[in-house]
Amino acid sequence: MSQEQKHPDLEQLRNQIDDINQQLLQLLSQRAELARAIGEVKKAQGINRFDPVRERDMLDRLVQDNPGPFDDGTIRHLFKQIFKASLDLQQKNHKKALLVSRKRRPEDTVVHVGEIPVGNGAKSIVAGPCSVESEEQVRQVAQALKEQGVSLLRGGAFKPRTSPYDFQGLGIEGLRILRKAGDEFGLKVVSEIVNPADIELAEQYVDVIQIGARNMQNFELLKAAGAASKPVFLKRGMSATVEEFLFAAEYIVSRGNSQVMLCERGIRTYEKWTRNTLDISAVPILKQESHLPVFVDITHSTGRRDIQLPVARAALAAGADGIMLEVHPDPSVALSDANQQIDIPQFNKFMEEMRRAGFVTSSTATVG
């Protein structure tokens, strides 16, 4: 004889449990609706949603009225879970999709750098020296870019360096040199700005404001870039999560500047054979989660000339809208990043290989 046959009232007891489960479900749903309504009132009044004093008082009353058979600790645990679920519900309801999120904008954003569209399906290339050192240096690189059909010239005028004794850049004079070369060869200028107070002045010289990895969470700089009239090229911080990266972009977009390009430039790990570790998975994730164009800095992500070509292929195959790389007439005498920049013949060969691989054509190279 089975256990259930020995206890003919088992099914009846189970039915009662089922009925109580349904009642609990209805009561929990009613409680959740009330908690959501309370959350709306608190939001309107500017009150913090979590009230630890109120939670403690509720738990104390429940323990005081506890009829058993659960002990007081179990009652506290069960109701704490209910309280937490209600708080999570409030936070979920109040957390709007970011402006940079694809949930808010399903179609891709096309950033316009003057007449040059970025993110419209063609692959863009941003290239130039790590630091602006002289007019002749920048002019040689600009001429090489022009000959290869690349329209976006990068160069560092303000250089945030790890060591205070390293070359810090030429400042405004560097921006003037970039602008002069850009005008001569019909190129758009991309350069990093590190001080919010310099953005207004920099807009006279640059076509794209770059915010570097070390300044990704310089929130005052992000806000200032958000108020600027120029597109922004935002690099991911070396220890930043993808979520933190998107929130940094949100600072810019929320201030009114929707012309933002994201750049994955490698993150810091324990690996020593490359300067950083290229998080190639960030490319499809950013393309999936955001509508903004995505670039990969193949120079800083590896710090190695010998693997830049396969890294570029991987980046573009993963869905990147473009790549950034550093080019110098004579890297051996460069004032910064001498070991990772390529010279002009290497750049020409790089572009030839990119065309051969089908990632860049004569028509798409001129786009960016």
C-alpha positions in Angstrom: 0.0 0.0 0.0 1.4 3.4 -1.0 2.0 6.3 1.4 -0.8 8.3 -0.2 -3.2 5.3 0.3 -2.3 5.3 4.0 -3.2 9.0 4.2 -6.4 9.6 2.3 -6.5 13.3 3.2 -3.1 14.1 1.5 -4.7 15.3 -1.7 -7.0 17.5 0.3 -4.1 19.0 2.1 -2.3 19.6 -1.1 -5.3 21.3 -2.6 -5.4 23.6 0.4 -1.8 24.4 -0.1 -2.5 25.2 -3.8 -5.4 27.5 -2.7 -3.1 29.4 -0.2 -0.4 29.7 -2.9 -2.9 31.4 -5.2 -4.0 33.7 -2.3 -0.3 34.5 -1.5 0.3 35.3 -5.2 -2.7 37.7 -5.3 -1.6 39.4 -2.1 2.0 39.7 -3.3 0.8 41.2 -6.6 -1.4 43.7 -4.6 1.6 44.5 -2.4 3.8 45.0 -5.4 1.3 47.5 -7.0 1.2 49.4 -3.7 5.0 49.4 -3.5 5.2 50.7 -7.1 2.7 53.5 -6.3 4.8 54.4 -3.3 7.9 54.6 -5.5 6.2 57.0 -7.8 5.2 59.3 -4.9 8.8 59.1 -3.5 10.2 60.0 -7.0 7.9 63.0 -7.3 8.9 64.2 -3.9 12.6 63.5 -4.4 12.7 61.0 -1.6 15.1 58.0 -1.5 13.2 54.8 -2.5 15.0 52.7 0.2 13.9 53.6 3.8 15.9 51.4 6.2 14.0 52.7 9.3 10.6 51.9 7.7 11.9 48.4 6.8 13.2 47.7 10.3 9.8 48.8 11.8 7.9 46.5 9.5 10.1 43.6 10.3 9.8 44.2 14.1 6.0 44.3 13.9 5.9 41.1 11.9 8.2 39.3 14.3 6.1 40.6 17.2 2.9 39.2 15.7 4.6 35.9 14.5 2.2 33.1 15.5 4.6 30.3 14.4 5.5 27.7 13.4 8.3 29.6 11.6 10.9 31.1 13.9 11.5 34.8 14.0 14.7 34.5 11.9 12.8 32.8 9.1 10.1 35.4 9.2 12.7 38.2 8.9 14.4 36.4 6.0 11.2 35.7 4.1 9.9 39.3 4.3 13.3 40.8 3.6 13.2 39.0 0.3 9.7 40.4 -0.4 10.9 43.9 0.5 13.9 43.5 -1.7 11.8 42.4 -4.7 9.5 45.4 -4.2 12.5 47.8 -4.2 14.0 46.1 -7.3 10.6 46.6 -9.0 10.6 50.3 -8.2 14.2 50.7 -9.5 13.3 48.8 -12.7 10.3 51.0 -13.4 12.3 54.2 -12.9 15.4 53.0 -14.9 14.7 54.4 -18.4 16.6 53.1 -21.4 19.7 55.2 -22.0 19.7 57.7 -24.9 22.6 55.7 -26.3 20.7 52.5 -26.1 19.4 50.7 -29.2 16.1 50.2 -27.2 15.6 54.0 -27.6 16.8 54.1 -31.2 16.8 50.9 -33.2 18.4 52.4 -36.3 22.2 53.2 -36.4 23.3 56.7 -35.7 25.4 58.2 -38.6 27.9 60.8 -37.3 28.6 63.6 -39.7 32.2 64.9 -39.6 31.6 67.8 -41.9 30.4 66.2 -45.1 31.9 62.8 -44.1 29.4 60.3 -42.8 30.7 57.8 -40.2 28.6 54.7 -39.4 26.7 54.4 -42.6 28.0 51.0 -43.5 31.4 52.0 -45.0 34.5 51.3 -42.9 36.3 54.5 -41.7 40.0 54.9 -40.8 41.4 57.5 -38.4 45.2 57.8 -38.6 48.0 60.1 -37.6 50.9 60.5 -35.2 50.5 59.9 -31.5 51.8 63.4 -30.7 52.1 66.5 -32.8 55.8 67.3 -32.8 56.3 69.7 -35.8 54.7 71.1 -38.9 56.8 68.9 -41.2 56.0 65.7 -39.2 52.3 66.2 -39.4 52.4 67.4 -43.0 54.2 64.2 -44.2 51.6 62.0 -42.5 48.7 64.1 -43.8 50.0 63.8 -47.3 50.3 60.0 -46.9 46.7 59.8 -45.6 45.5 61.9 -48.5 47.2 59.6 -51.0 45.6 56.6 -49.4 42.1 58.1 -49.5 41.9 58.5 -45.7 40.1 61.6 -44.6 40.4 61.7 -40.8 43.7 62.9 -39.4 44.4 62.3 -35.7 47.2 63.8 -33.6 47.8 64.6 -30.0 48.2 68.2 -29.0 47.4 67.7 -25.3 49.0 64.5 -24.0 47.9 63.1 -20.6 50.9 60.9 -19.8 51.4 58.4 -17.0 54.7 60.0 -16.0 54.7 63.8 -15.4 58.2 63.9 -16.9 57.1 62.6 -20.4 56.3 64.8 -23.3 52.9 66.5 -22.6 52.3 67.9 -26.2 52.4 71.3 -27.8 49.0 72.4 -26.7 47.2 75.0 -28.8 50.2 75.2 -31.1 49.7 71.6 -31.8 46.1 72.2 -32.7 47.1 75.0 -35.1 49.6 72.6 -36.8 46.9 70.0 -37.3 44.5 72.5 -38.7 47.0 73.8 -41.1 47.8 70.3 -42.4 44.1 69.4 -42.5 43.3 72.4 -44.6 46.1 71.9 -47.0 45.2 68.3 -47.8 41.4 68.5 -47.2 41.4 66.3 -44.1 39.2 66.4 -41.0 41.1 66.8 -37.7 40.6 64.6 -34.6 42.4 65.6 -31.4 42.2 64.9 -27.7 41.0 67.6 -25.3 41.8 67.1 -21.6 40.4 70.2 -20.0 36.8 71.3 -20.1 37.9 74.9 -20.4 39.8 74.2 -23.6 36.8 72.8 -25.6 35.5 76.1 -26.8 38.9 77.2 -28.1 39.6 73.7 -29.5 36.4 73.9 -31.6 38.2 76.5 -33.7 40.8 74.0 -34.8 39.3 70.4 -34.6 36.5 68.7 -36.4 36.2 65.9 -33.8 36.8 66.2 -30.1 38.6 63.1 -28.7 38.2 62.1 -25.1 40.9 59.7 -24.2 40.8 56.5 -22.1 42.2 58.3 -19.0 39.4 60.9 -19.2 36.5 58.6 -19.9 35.1 59.3 -16.5 36.1 62.9 -16.3 32.5 63.9 -15.9 33.0 67.7 -16.2 34.8 67.1 -19.5 32.0 64.8 -20.7 29.4 67.4 -19.9 31.4 70.1 -21.7 31.7 67.9 -24.7 28.0 67.3 -24.6 27.4 71.0 -24.9 29.9 71.3 -27.9 28.9 71.6 -31.5 31.5 69.1 -32.7 31.3 65.3 -32.9 33.0 63.4 -30.0 35.3 60.4 -30.3 35.1 58.7 -26.9 37.6 56.0 -25.9 36.9 53.3 -23.4 38.9 53.5 -20.1 41.5 50.9 -19.5 39.6 49.4 -16.6 36.1 50.4 -17.5 33.2 47.9 -18.0 31.1 48.2 -21.1 28.3 49.6 -18.9 30.5 52.3 -17.5 31.6 53.1 -21.1 28.0 53.5 -22.2 27.2 55.7 -19.2 30.1 57.9 -20.1 28.7 58.3 -23.6 25.3 59.0 -22.0 26.8 62.0 -20.2 27.6 63.5 -23.6 24.4 62.6 -25.4 22.2 63.7 -22.4 23.7 67.2 -22.8 22.5 67.5 -26.3 25.4 66.2 -28.5 24.2 63.0 -30.2 27.2 62.8 -32.5 29.3 60.4 -30.5 31.6 57.7 -31.7 32.8 54.9 -29.4 36.3 53.5 -29.4 37.4 50.2 -27.9 41.2 50.6 -27.2 42.0 47.6 -25.1 41.7 47.0 -21.3 44.3 46.3 -18.7 44.8 42.7 -17.8 47.7 40.5 -16.5 48.9 39.9 -20.1 52.4 41.2 -20.7 52.9 40.4 -24.4 50.7 43.2 -25.5 50.3 46.7 -24.1 46.7 46.1 -23.4 44.2 43.3 -24.1 41.8 44.0 -26.9 38.3 43.2 -25.8 37.1 42.1 -29.2 33.8 40.9 -27.7 33.0 44.6 -26.8 32.6 45.4 -30.5 29.5 43.2 -31.2 28.2 44.0 -27.7 28.4 47.7 -28.2 26.8 47.4 -31.7 24.0 45.3 -30.1 23.4 47.5 -27.1 24.0 51.0 -28.6 23.2 52.7 -31.9 26.5 54.7 -31.9 29.3 54.0 -34.4 32.1 51.8 -32.9 35.8 52.0 -33.6 38.8 49.9 -32.5 42.2 51.5 -31.7 44.5 48.9 -33.1 47.6 50.7 -31.9 46.9 51.2 -28.2 45.0 47.9 -27.8 48.1 45.9 -28.7 51.2 48.2 -28.6 52.7 46.0 -31.3 53.3 46.8 -35.0 53.6 43.1 -36.0 50.0 42.2 -35.3 48.1 45.3 -36.2 46.9 44.0 -39.5 45.2 40.8 -38.2 43.8 42.8 -35.3 42.3 45.3 -37.7 40.8 42.5 -39.8 39.3 41.0 -36.6 37.9 44.3 -35.5 36.2 45.0 -38.8 35.0 41.4 -39.1 33.4 41.7 -35.6 31.3 44.7 -36.9 33.4 47.8 -36.1 32.6 50.8 -38.1 36.2 51.8 -38.3 39.7 51.6 -36.9 42.2 54.0 -35.5 46.0 53.7 -35.8 49.1 55.8 -35.3 51.4 56.7 -38.1 54.7 58.6 -37.8 57.4 59.5 -40.4 60.1 58.1 -38.2 58.8 56.2 -35.2 62.3 55.6 -33.8 62.6 59.3 -32.8 58.9 59.8 -31.8 58.4 61.8 -28.6 55.7 59.3 -27.5 54.7 55.7 -28.2 57.8 55.2 -30.4 57.5 51.4 -30.2 53.9 51.1 -31.5 53.6 53.6 -34.3 54.1 52.5 -37.9 56.0 54.5 -40.5 54.6 55.7 -43.8 55.8 52.8 -46.0 54.3 50.4 -43.4 51.1 52.4 -43.5 50.9 52.2 -47.3 51.4 48.4 -47.1 48.8 48.2 -44.3 46.2 50.0 -46.6 47.1 47.7 -49.5 46.5 44.6 -47.4 43.2 46.1 -46.1 42.1 46.6 -49.6 43.2 43.1 -50.6 41.2 41.7 -47.7 38.1 43.6 -48.9 37.7 45.7 -45.8 38.7 48.9 -47.5 38.1 49.9 -51.1 39.2 53.0 -53.0 35.7 54.4 -52.5 35.2 53.6 -48.8 38.7 54.8 -47.9 37.8 58.3 -48.8 34.7 58.2 -46.5 36.8 58.3 -43.4 
